[in-house]
Amino acid sequence: MVGAVLMKEYGVSMNILGLRGLMSPGLLPIKKAFLNFNLKSMVPPQIGDSLENIKTEPKMAGSDPTLNTLIEFNLPLPVDELFTPRMACTVFDSIAMGLKQPIVGNFVVDVGKLMKALKKEREDETADLQDVVTKIKKYVMGEAVAVSMRSRMKANMAEMT
């Protein structure tokens, strides 16, 4: 029996800057390339039915288009590193005023690796902040002790005179 995979809702925000060095698979040069992010490739089929893939708009012409697009989505993803997904992406070319969209290429974004790196970064930042708080507490306590010592010394000096 296979156990259920623990899922957690994640907010994903990606800034897509552009594509570089695209080569046409056919005779025609690259006209207006765009990306299709296959969100369904990251979740189980029962969840994937309710998702829509995200496409960028074909804007700039040529083999080095600058897309400069922000995409954001929320998605339930597995928490266990063993099951973290990779997002399949496809690059299309829009030719003949968008009537034909041949595939230029495919690539994957290792979402699991990015999640792991972000988790480590947050743990490191939290540890650093905890260290700062500890040092501040020690400093404040040290100052409190020093003030208390000075008060006692002044009181002792006052008694002696």
Phi and psi restraints in degrees (value plus and minus 20) as a CYANA .aco file:
   2 VAL   PHI    -114.1   -74.1
   2 VAL   PSI     110.3   150.3
   3 GLY   PHI     -96.6   -56.6
   3 GLY   PSI     140.7   180.7
   4 ALA   PHI     -93.8   -53.8
   4 ALA   PSI     123.7   163.7
   5 VAL   PHI    -107.8   -67.8
   5 VAL   PSI     107.5   147.5
   6 LEU   PHI     -90.8   -50.8
   6 LEU   PSI     104.9   144.9
   7 MET   PHI    -133.5   -93.5
   7 MET   PSI     131.7   171.7
   8 LYS   PHI    -159.5  -119.5
   8 LYS   PSI     121.5   161.5
   9 GLU   PHI     -94.7   -54.7
   9 GLU   PSI     105.3   145.3
  10 TYR   PHI    -139.5   -99.5
  10 TYR   PSI     122.8   162.8
  11 GLY   PHI    -117.2   -77.2
  11 GLY   PSI     106.6   146.6
  12 VAL   PHI    -136.1   -96.1
  12 VAL   PSI     112.8   152.8
  13 SER   PHI    -152.9  -112.9
  13 SER   PSI     101.2   141.2
  14 MET   PHI    -149.3  -109.3
  14 MET   PSI     111.7   151.7
  15 ASN   PHI    -119.7   -79.7
  15 ASN   PSI      92.8   132.8
  16 ILE   PHI    -112.6   -72.6
  16 ILE   PSI      90.9   130.9
  17 LEU   PHI    -101.3   -61.3
  17 LEU   PSI     -68.9   -28.9
  18 GLY   PHI     152.9   192.9
  18 GLY   PSI    -197.5  -157.5
  19 LEU   PHI    -140.5  -100.5
  19 LEU   PSI     125.1   165.1
  20 ARG   PHI    -152.3  -112.3
  20 ARG   PSI     123.0   163.0
  21 GLY   PHI      46.2    86.2
  21 GLY   PSI      14.9    54.9
  22 LEU   PHI     -91.4   -51.4
  22 LEU   PSI     122.4   162.4
  23 MET   PHI    -144.0  -104.0
  23 MET   PSI     112.7   152.7
  24 SER   PHI     -89.8   -49.8
  24 SER   PSI     117.7   157.7
  25 PRO   PHI     -99.0   -59.0
  25 PRO   PSI     -30.2     9.8
  26 GLY   PHI    -139.9   -99.9
  26 GLY   PSI    -176.8  -136.8
  27 LEU   PHI    -100.4   -60.4
  27 LEU   PSI     -53.0   -13.0
  28 LEU   PHI    -100.1   -60.1
  28 LEU   PSI     126.3   166.3
  29 PRO   PHI     -92.2   -52.2
  29 PRO   PSI     146.7   186.7
  30 ILE   PHI     -83.4   -43.4
  30 ILE   PSI     108.4   148.4
  31 LYS   PHI    -114.6   -74.6
  31 LYS   PSI     -97.7   -57.7
  32 LYS   PHI    -155.3  -115.3
  32 LYS   PSI      79.0   119.0
  33 ALA   PHI     -99.9   -59.9
  33 ALA   PSI     130.1   170.1
  34 PHE   PHI    -167.8  -127.8
  34 PHE   PSI     145.0   185.0
  35 LEU   PHI    -130.6   -90.6
  35 LEU   PSI     126.8   166.8
  36 ASN   PHI    -140.2  -100.2
  36 ASN   PSI      96.8   136.8
  37 PHE   PHI    -114.6   -74.6
  37 PHE   PSI      94.5   134.5
  38 ASN   PHI    -106.1   -66.1
  38 ASN   PSI      67.3   107.3
  39 LEU   PHI     -86.4   -46.4
  39 LEU   PSI     -50.7   -10.7
  40 LYS   PHI     -83.9   -43.9
  40 LYS   PSI     -41.4    -1.4
  41 SER   PHI     -93.2   -53.2
  41 SER   PSI     -30.4     9.6
  42 MET   PHI    -122.5   -82.5
  42 MET   PSI     -27.6    12.4
  43 VAL   PHI    -147.3  -107.3
  43 VAL   PSI     142.6   182.6
  44 PRO   PHI     -82.6   -42.6
  44 PRO   PSI     134.7   174.7
  45 PRO   PHI     -75.1   -35.1
  45 PRO   PSI     -56.6   -16.6
  46 GLN   PHI     -85.8   -45.8
  46 GLN   PSI     -49.0    -9.0
  47 ILE   PHI    -106.2   -66.2
  47 ILE   PSI     -55.5   -15.5
  48 GLY   PHI     -82.5   -42.5
  48 GLY   PSI     -45.7    -5.7
  49 ASP   PHI     -82.0   -42.0
  49 ASP   PSI     -48.1    -8.1
  50 SER   PHI    -113.4   -73.4
  50 SER   PSI     -19.9    20.1
  51 LEU   PHI    -119.1   -79.1
  51 LEU   PSI     131.8   171.8
  52 GLU   PHI    -136.4   -96.4
  52 GLU   PSI     117.2   157.2
  53 ASN   PHI     -88.4   -48.4
  53 ASN   PSI     136.1   176.1
  54 ILE   PHI    -127.6   -87.6
  54 ILE   PSI     113.7   153.7
  55 LYS   PHI    -140.6  -100.6
  55 LYS   PSI     122.1   162.1
  56 THR   PHI    -104.3   -64.3
  56 THR   PSI     143.8   183.8
  57 GLU   PHI    -107.8   -67.8
  57 GLU   PSI     117.5   157.5
  58 PRO   PHI     -91.4   -51.4
  58 PRO   PSI      93.0   133.0
  59 LYS   PHI    -132.3   -92.3
  59 LYS   PSI     -91.8   -51.8
  60 MET   PHI    -107.7   -67.7
  60 MET   PSI     125.1   165.1
  61 ALA   PHI    -106.9   -66.9
  61 ALA   PSI     136.6   176.6
  62 GLY   PHI      88.2   128.2
  62 GLY   PSI     157.2   197.2
  63 SER   PHI    -104.9   -64.9
  63 SER   PSI     -25.5    14.5
  64 ASP   PHI    -147.8  -107.8
  64 ASP   PSI      39.4    79.4
  65 PRO   PHI     -93.5   -53.5
  65 PRO   PSI     119.8   159.8
  66 THR   PHI    -115.5   -75.5
  66 THR   PSI      97.4   137.4
  67 LEU   PHI    -112.9   -72.9
  67 LEU   PSI     -59.7   -19.7
  68 ASN   PHI      22.0    62.0
  68 ASN   PSI      43.0    83.0
  69 THR   PHI    -146.1  -106.1
  69 THR   PSI     117.8   157.8
  70 LEU   PHI    -123.2   -83.2
  70 LEU   PSI     105.3   145.3
  71 ILE   PHI    -137.2   -97.2
  71 ILE   PSI     120.0   160.0
  72 GLU   PHI    -157.3  -117.3
  72 GLU   PSI     119.3   159.3
  73 PHE   PHI    -178.2  -138.2
  73 PHE   PSI     137.4   177.4
  74 ASN   PHI    -129.3   -89.3
  74 ASN   PSI     119.2   159.2
  75 LEU   PHI    -172.2  -132.2
  75 LEU   PSI     115.0   155.0
  76 PRO   PHI     -97.1   -57.1
  76 PRO   PSI     101.2   141.2
  77 LEU   PHI    -143.7  -103.7
  77 LEU   PSI     132.9   172.9
  78 PRO   PHI     -84.3   -44.3
  78 PRO   PSI     122.5   162.5
  79 VAL   PHI    -103.5   -63.5
  79 VAL   PSI     -58.4   -18.4
  80 ASP   PHI     -85.7   -45.7
  80 ASP   PSI     110.2   150.2
  81 GLU   PHI     -78.3   -38.3
  81 GLU   PSI     -50.3   -10.3
  82 LEU   PHI     -82.8   -42.8
  82 LEU   PSI     -49.9    -9.9
  83 PHE   PHI    -126.7   -86.7
  83 PHE   PSI     -16.0    24.0
  84 THR   PHI     -84.0   -44.0
  84 THR   PSI     118.0   158.0
  85 PRO   PHI    -108.0   -68.0
  85 PRO   PSI     151.1   191.1
  86 ARG   PHI    -140.4  -100.4
  86 ARG   PSI     116.2   156.2
  87 MET   PHI    -111.5   -71.5
  87 MET   PSI     102.7   142.7
  88 ALA   PHI    -100.7   -60.7
  88 ALA   PSI     114.3   154.3
  89 CYS   PHI    -148.9  -108.9
  89 CYS   PSI     124.8   164.8
  90 THR   PHI    -148.0  -108.0
  90 THR   PSI     117.1   157.1
  91 VAL   PHI    -121.2   -81.2
  91 VAL   PSI     105.5   145.5
  92 PHE   PHI    -134.1   -94.1
  92 PHE   PSI     139.7   179.7
  93 ASP   PHI    -136.7   -96.7
  93 ASP   PSI     112.2   152.2
  94 SER   PHI    -118.5   -78.5
  94 SER   PSI      85.3   125.3
  95 ILE   PHI    -140.0  -100.0
  95 ILE   PSI     145.6   185.6
  96 ALA   PHI      34.1    74.1
  96 ALA   PSI      30.8    70.8
  97 MET   PHI      34.9    74.9
  97 MET   PSI      16.1    56.1
  98 GLY   PHI      66.3   106.3
  98 GLY   PSI     -20.6    19.4
  99 LEU   PHI     -91.0   -51.0
  99 LEU   PSI     -53.1   -13.1
 100 LYS   PHI    -138.9   -98.9
 100 LYS   PSI     113.3   153.3
 101 GLN   PHI    -153.6  -113.6
 101 GLN   PSI      58.7    98.7
 102 PRO   PHI     -91.7   -51.7
 102 PRO   PSI     131.4   171.4
 103 ILE   PHI     -97.4   -57.4
 103 ILE   PSI     107.6   147.6
 104 VAL   PHI    -112.3   -72.3
 104 VAL   PSI     -57.2   -17.2
 105 GLY   PHI    -198.4  -158.4
 105 GLY   PSI     153.8   193.8
 106 ASN   PHI    -152.0  -112.0
 106 ASN   PSI     132.9   172.9
 107 PHE   PHI    -176.1  -136.1
 107 PHE   PSI     148.9   188.9
 108 VAL   PHI    -145.0  -105.0
 108 VAL   PSI     129.7   169.7
 109 VAL   PHI    -130.6   -90.6
 109 VAL   PSI      98.2   138.2
 110 ASP   PHI     -97.5   -57.5
 110 ASP   PSI      66.0   106.0
 111 VAL   PHI     -82.7   -42.7
 111 VAL   PSI     -58.2   -18.2
 112 GLY   PHI     -80.3   -40.3
 112 GLY   PSI     -62.5   -22.5
 113 LYS   PHI     -85.0   -45.0
 113 LYS   PSI     -60.0   -20.0
 114 LEU   PHI     -86.5   -46.5
 114 LEU   PSI     -60.0   -20.0
 115 MET   PHI     -82.5   -42.5
 115 MET   PSI     -62.1   -22.1
 116 LYS   PHI     -85.0   -45.0
 116 LYS   PSI     -63.4   -23.4
 117 ALA   PHI     -84.4   -44.4
 117 ALA   PSI     -61.1   -21.1
 118 LEU   PHI     -85.7   -45.7
 118 LEU   PSI     -60.3   -20.3
 119 LYS   PHI     -82.2   -42.2
 119 LYS   PSI     -64.6   -24.6
 120 LYS   PHI     -83.7   -43.7
 120 LYS   PSI     -62.0   -22.0
 121 GLU   PHI     -80.7   -40.7
 121 GLU   PSI     -63.1   -23.1
 122 ARG   PHI     -87.0   -47.0
 122 ARG   PSI     -59.1   -19.1
 123 GLU   PHI     -84.4   -44.4
 123 GLU   PSI     -61.7   -21.7
 124 ASP   PHI     -83.6   -43.6
 124 ASP   PSI     -63.8   -23.8
 125 GLU   PHI     -84.3   -44.3
 125 GLU   PSI     -60.5   -20.5
 126 THR   PHI     -84.0   -44.0
 126 THR   PSI     -61.9   -21.9
 127 ALA   PHI     -83.8   -43.8
 127 ALA   PSI     -61.6   -21.6
 128 ASP   PHI     -83.8   -43.8
 128 ASP   PSI     -63.1   -23.1
 129 LEU   PHI     -85.5   -45.5
 129 LEU   PSI     -58.4   -18.4
 130 GLN   PHI     -83.5   -43.5
 130 GLN   PSI     -58.8   -18.8
 131 ASP   PHI     -83.6   -43.6
 131 ASP   PSI     -62.6   -22.6
 132 VAL   PHI     -83.2   -43.2
 132 VAL   PSI     -64.5   -24.5
 133 VAL   PHI     -81.5   -41.5
 133 VAL   PSI     -62.5   -22.5
 134 THR   PHI     -81.8   -41.8
 134 THR   PSI     -64.7   -24.7
 135 LYS   PHI     -84.5   -44.5
 135 LYS   PSI     -59.6   -19.6
 136 ILE   PHI     -84.9   -44.9
 136 ILE   PSI     -62.0   -22.0
 137 LYS   PHI     -81.4   -41.4
 137 LYS   PSI     -63.4   -23.4
 138 LYS   PHI     -82.8   -42.8
 138 LYS   PSI     -61.9   -21.9
 139 TYR   PHI     -83.8   -43.8
 139 TYR   PSI     -66.6   -26.6
 140 VAL   PHI     -83.2   -43.2
 140 VAL   PSI     -62.8   -22.8
 141 MET   PHI     -84.0   -44.0
 141 MET   PSI     -59.8   -19.8
 142 GLY   PHI     -82.9   -42.9
 142 GLY   PSI     -61.0   -21.0
 143 GLU   PHI     -84.8   -44.8
 143 GLU   PSI     -60.2   -20.2
 144 ALA   PHI     -84.0   -44.0
 144 ALA   PSI     -61.2   -21.2
 145 VAL   PHI     -85.8   -45.8
 145 VAL   PSI     -63.0   -23.0
 146 ALA   PHI     -82.4   -42.4
 146 ALA   PSI     -63.3   -23.3
 147 VAL   PHI     -82.6   -42.6
 147 VAL   PSI     -62.8   -22.8
 148 SER   PHI     -82.5   -42.5
 148 SER   PSI     -62.4   -22.4
 149 MET   PHI     -84.0   -44.0
 149 MET   PSI     -62.9   -22.9
 150 ARG   PHI     -82.6   -42.6
 150 ARG   PSI     -60.3   -20.3
 151 SER   PHI     -82.9   -42.9
 151 SER   PSI     -63.5   -23.5
 152 ARG   PHI     -84.0   -44.0
 152 ARG   PSI     -63.1   -23.1
 153 MET   PHI     -83.5   -43.5
 153 MET   PSI     -60.8   -20.8
 154 LYS   PHI     -84.8   -44.8
 154 LYS   PSI     -59.7   -19.7
 155 ALA   PHI     -85.6   -45.6
 155 ALA   PSI     -62.5   -22.5
 156 ASN   PHI     -84.2   -44.2
 156 ASN   PSI     -61.0   -21.0
 157 MET   PHI     -84.6   -44.6
 157 MET   PSI     -58.3   -18.3
 158 ALA   PHI     -85.8   -45.8
 158 ALA   PSI     -56.6   -16.6
 159 GLU   PHI     -88.7   -48.7
 159 GLU   PSI     -54.7   -14.7
 160 MET   PHI     -91.9   -51.9
 160 MET   PSI     -42.8    -2.8
